[in-house]
Amino acid sequence: MSHSRLIALSLSAFICAFSFSLSLPAQEKTESERKARVEKFDKQHLRYSTGVVTDSSKDFLRVPDYYKGKADFDVAKTPPTVDFAPIRGLNPEFFPEDNKGLWSQWAEVTRGPNGRFYMASGDHRCKDGSIIITEYDPVRKDQRIVVDVGKTCGWRKGQYVDGKIHGRMDIMPDGTLVAATWNGSTIQQDWVNHGYVRGGHLLTYNVFTGETVYHGTPFVGDSWPYHVTDRQTGVFMAVGAEGYFMAYDVKKRKLLYGGMPPEGIKWNVRATLLDERTGILYSTDLSTPDNFFITFDQRSNRFARLACKVPPSPVTGKATQLRAYTEERTPDNIFYCMDWAGTFFKFWPDEERTEVIGVNWDKEGVYTTSLDISPKYRYIYYVPASHGEAWKYGAPVVQHDTKTNRKKVIAFLENVSFPTYGYMIAGTYGIELSEDGSLLVIQTNGGFGPEQSRFEHTAVFAVHIPESERVE
């Protein structure tokens, strides 16, 4: 069997395992039983409230008793203030017995030029699937739904559609947010027979004017598990679940590239690292087991392989594909990155060079999907164990100091979340700092109830980082 075929099968199995694991925590046999449990554990009826609940407990700084992993981290001395609220307006919150869903979040959180934060939630269904985009205002400490994706795309009742946004919803300086949909698995003929469109739907929403524009399916044949938009040029770039690649000029509404990458390149379906200084997009190549970096240049529509690759883990000696990365270069031209296994490393695109830092958490590292960097580039923030296992570690908010190479936990969110609000954190695919670095907004998967790894109700945690804990 060829390397490329083996890698494709392994990746497919990995994604299928993720999809299968979503059904494991659902212990109730009926939706009415699930509703009874949710009502019991949503102790403060937060699902139907407004605003947030706020806590600044010292419990945030306590290492959970059940954590038995490697303790190579410091803990902050001053507890943060944390605002919490479940995402509201999930409709339907509970599902028909013959068409159950899982409200979950899979995309990055994005800060707009208006200082507000944008995040997506989807019910993971195909028939009558629903996706919403929510705006969180950290000043008003409240949220509102700004886009009903189904209405924007004109989806009909009973139609088989995409059930999630999975990429990064970038926002251009004029306030235009760009997003695209994904079906979540391989397209089936039965879906097409029930109205499914073979192509991810693309839409824009202006955070200043409120105008929503449907761009249709610019490339028919694939939908988009990962994407990014160049905020300066307006070029949207996406990698498809079936292996296709698309570049689309949002401003001109023009398809620039649509098709398979040339020369046997297989773009990693979970990485679109954009260097806005050059407009070049980076990822890693699935066509060989070596994890070499690859590029796409939107100016010439050309792909290329680089000389550097993801470095091996200092613990296991193994390397995997690129998964998480900071969104901008540091002044010394570094992107901070993590691979699928949690190996933490530096990437110099101009020099085509990488250098390992260590592992992101515990003994060997854990799967983590979102990083952000502080305004003066000293601190990297992340919440390890994205796919349903953050609770194992207490849902730590980690601050990595690039000067000392030490990890510091700003808060173990689970210590307060479940005992106080009845909400168990499963994990997060999106975090974003405020412009001044004082606030970290986190969207989580989770649910009301004691079961771990639950995908049921998305939520927002806004962590106010004490000034004494972020001196740059």
MONOR-V104032 format. One record per pair of residues at least 12 apart in sequence whose C-alpha atoms are under 6 Angstrom apart, sorted by the first residue. I is the first residue (numbers start at 1). J is the second residue. Records with the same first field share a line. If there is no record, write none. Layout:
I->J  J
This chain:
3->288
4->287  288
25->454
38->448
41->422  448  449
42->422  448
47->86  88
51->141  142
52->83  84  85
53->83  84
54->82  83
55->81  82
56->80  81
58->79
60->411  412
61->411
67->393
69->362
70->362  363
73->407  408
74->408
75->408  409
76->410
80->464  465  466
81->464
82->462  463
83->461  462
84->460  461
85->459  460
86->459  460
87->458  459
101->123  124  125
102->123  124  455  456
103->122  123  456  457
104->121  122  445  455  458
105->121
106->166  429
107->166  167  168  429  430
108->168  429  430
109->430  431  432
116->136  137
117->135  136
118->134  135
119->133  134
120->132  133
122->163  164
123->163
124->163  164
125->163
126->160  161  162  163
127->158  159  160
128->158  159
129->161  163
130->163
131->149
132->147  148  149
133->145  146  147
134->146
159->194  195
160->191  194  195  196
161->196
162->182  183
163->183
164->181  182
165->181  182
166->225  226
167->225  226  227
168->227  228
170->229
172->231
175->206  207  208
176->205  206
177->204  205  206
178->204
179->202  203
180->201  202
181->200  201
182->200  223  224  225
198->220  221
199->217  220  221  222  223
200->217  223  224
201->216  217
202->215  216
203->215
222->240
223->240
224->239  240
226->238  239  270
234->249  250  251
235->248  249  250
236->248
239->269
244->259  260
245->258  259  260
246->258
265->287
266->285  286  287
267->285
268->284  285  286
270->323
271->283  323
280->296  297
281->295  296
282->294  295
291->309  310  321
292->308  309
293->306  309
294->306
307->352
308->352  353
311->356
313->343
320->339  340
321->339  340
322->339
323->338  339  340
324->337  338  369  370
325->337  371
326->371  372
334->347  348
335->347
340->367
341->365  366  367
342->359  360  365  366  367
343->359
344->357  358  359  360
345->357
366->385
367->385
368->384  385  386
369->429
370->429  430
374->437
375->437
378->402
379->400  401
380->399  400
381->398  399
382->398
383->396  397  398
386->427  428  429
387->427
388->426  427  453
389->426  453
390->426  427
391->425  426
394->412  414
395->412  413  414
396->411  412
397->409  410  411
422->448
423->447  448
424->446  447
425->446
426->445  446  453  454
427->444  445
428->444  445
430->443
438->464  465
439->463  464  465
440->462  463
441->461  462
442->460  461
443->459  460
444->458  459
445->458
